[in-house]
Amino acid sequence: MRTRVGLWIDHTKAVVVAVNEKGEEAGLLVLSKARKHPERSGDRPLKGRYEARQVPADDRRQNAFTGNLNIYYEAVIACLRDAEAVFIFGPGEAKGELVKRLKKDDMGERIVGTETADKLTDRQIAAKVRLYFKKALAAPSAKTKKAI
């Protein structure tokens, strides 16, 4: 059974919608613990000469952010392992970072398209995935034309 997957992704969450011959399967939500701008702990900023010691260093925050993103991307890739074709869309840089990671994991040939899209509801995401693969199946691809 051919499974095609549409993926809406940003740095906070990913919505995975699988489409096959039987129809659409339920969407899967993957949440990220990565926060780009972590706040200070406590109710109010500290005053005094030891304030700098109360805030974690920038490199520590960046390392924590990168580590959380790695875990997040691995969870998203695990959802895409069985997919024959993957359509990736969403706002920001996350889709490009995921495409690089998929190519590194030898899954780059499964990517059929990427697109910039704004924040969408789950129903809008599912509708966009259905429409994309409906158009992709209706129009023969360049590989199919060469094979004929």
C-alpha positions as CSV (number, residue, x, y, z in Angstrom):
1,M,0.0,0.0,0.0
2,R,1.4,3.4,-1.0
3,T,1.5,5.9,1.8
4,R,2.1,9.5,1.1
5,V,2.7,11.9,4.0
6,G,2.1,15.6,4.4
7,L,4.0,17.4,7.1
8,W,3.4,20.9,8.5
9,I,6.4,21.8,10.7
10,D,7.8,24.6,12.7
11,H,10.1,24.6,15.8
12,T,7.3,24.1,18.3
13,K,5.2,21.4,16.7
14,A,4.7,19.1,13.7
15,V,1.5,17.8,12.2
16,V,1.8,14.6,10.2
17,V,-1.1,13.6,7.9
18,A,-0.8,10.3,6.0
19,V,-2.8,9.6,2.8
20,N,-3.1,6.2,1.2
21,E,-5.4,4.5,-1.3
22,K,-8.1,3.9,1.4
23,G,-8.1,7.6,2.3
24,E,-6.7,9.9,4.9
25,E,-5.5,8.6,8.2
26,A,-5.6,10.5,11.4
27,G,-3.1,13.3,11.9
28,L,-0.2,12.8,14.3
29,L,1.0,15.7,16.5
30,V,4.7,15.9,17.5
31,L,5.5,18.6,20.1
32,S,8.9,20.1,20.7
33,K,10.5,21.1,24.0
34,A,12.8,23.6,22.1
35,R,12.4,27.2,23.2
36,K,14.3,29.8,21.3
37,H,14.3,32.5,24.0
38,P,14.1,30.9,27.4
39,E,13.1,33.3,30.2
40,R,14.8,33.8,33.5
41,S,13.6,31.8,36.4
42,G,11.7,33.7,39.1
43,D,8.9,36.2,39.2
44,R,10.9,39.4,38.5
45,P,14.4,40.4,37.3
46,L,17.0,40.4,40.0
47,K,18.7,43.6,41.0
48,G,22.2,43.8,42.2
49,R,25.7,42.7,41.4
50,Y,25.0,39.0,41.0
51,E,22.3,39.2,38.4
52,A,24.6,37.9,35.6
53,R,25.1,34.7,37.5
54,Q,21.4,34.1,37.7
55,V,21.0,33.9,33.9
56,P,22.4,30.9,32.0
57,A,25.2,31.7,29.5
58,D,24.1,32.1,25.8
59,D,26.2,29.1,24.6
60,R,24.5,26.9,27.2
61,R,21.1,28.0,26.1
62,Q,22.0,27.5,22.4
63,N,23.3,24.0,23.2
64,A,20.1,23.1,25.1
65,F,18.0,24.5,22.2
66,T,20.1,22.5,19.6
67,G,19.8,19.3,21.7
68,N,16.0,19.7,22.0
69,L,15.7,20.3,18.3
70,N,17.7,17.1,17.6
71,I,15.4,15.0,19.7
72,Y,12.4,16.7,18.0
73,Y,13.6,16.1,14.5
74,E,14.4,12.4,15.3
75,A,10.8,12.0,16.5
76,V,9.5,13.6,13.3
77,I,11.7,11.4,11.1
78,A,10.5,8.3,12.9
79,C,7.0,9.2,11.8
80,L,8.1,9.5,8.2
81,R,10.1,6.1,7.9
82,D,7.2,4.2,6.2
83,A,6.3,7.0,3.8
84,E,6.9,6.6,0.1
85,A,6.4,10.3,-0.6
86,V,6.7,13.3,1.7
87,F,5.4,16.8,1.2
88,I,6.8,19.3,3.7
89,F,5.4,22.7,4.4
90,G,5.3,25.3,7.1
91,P,6.6,28.7,8.2
92,G,10.2,29.5,9.1
93,E,13.4,27.5,9.0
94,A,12.3,24.2,10.4
95,K,11.3,22.7,7.1
96,G,14.7,23.5,5.5
97,E,16.5,22.0,8.5
98,L,14.4,18.9,8.3
99,V,15.0,18.5,4.6
100,K,18.8,18.6,5.2
101,R,18.5,16.0,7.9
102,L,16.4,13.8,5.7
103,K,18.9,14.0,2.9
104,K,21.7,13.1,5.5
105,D,19.7,10.1,6.5
106,D,19.3,8.9,2.9
107,M,15.6,9.8,2.8
108,G,15.9,12.8,0.6
109,E,14.6,11.0,-2.5
110,R,11.2,10.6,-0.7
111,I,10.7,14.4,-0.6
112,V,8.3,15.3,-3.4
113,G,7.9,19.0,-2.5
114,T,8.4,21.8,0.0
115,E,6.3,24.9,0.4
116,T,6.1,27.9,2.7
117,A,2.8,28.1,4.5
118,D,1.5,30.1,7.3
119,K,0.0,28.8,10.6
120,L,-2.9,26.5,9.7
121,T,-5.5,24.5,11.7
122,D,-5.4,20.7,11.7
123,R,-8.3,20.6,9.2
124,Q,-6.6,23.1,6.9
125,I,-3.4,21.0,7.0
126,A,-5.2,17.8,6.1
127,A,-7.1,19.5,3.3
128,K,-3.8,20.9,1.9
129,V,-2.2,17.5,2.0
130,R,-5.1,15.9,0.2
131,L,-5.2,18.6,-2.4
132,Y,-1.4,18.4,-3.0
133,F,-1.4,14.6,-3.5
134,K,-4.6,14.7,-5.6
135,K,-2.9,17.2,-8.0
136,A,0.4,15.2,-7.9
137,L,-1.4,12.0,-8.9
138,A,-3.4,13.7,-11.7
139,A,-0.3,15.2,-13.3
140,P,2.4,12.7,-14.4
141,S,5.8,13.5,-13.0
142,A,9.0,14.0,-15.0
143,K,10.3,10.6,-14.0
144,T,7.2,8.9,-15.4
145,K,7.5,10.8,-18.7
146,K,11.1,9.6,-19.1
147,A,10.2,6.0,-18.3
148,I,7.5,5.9,-20.9
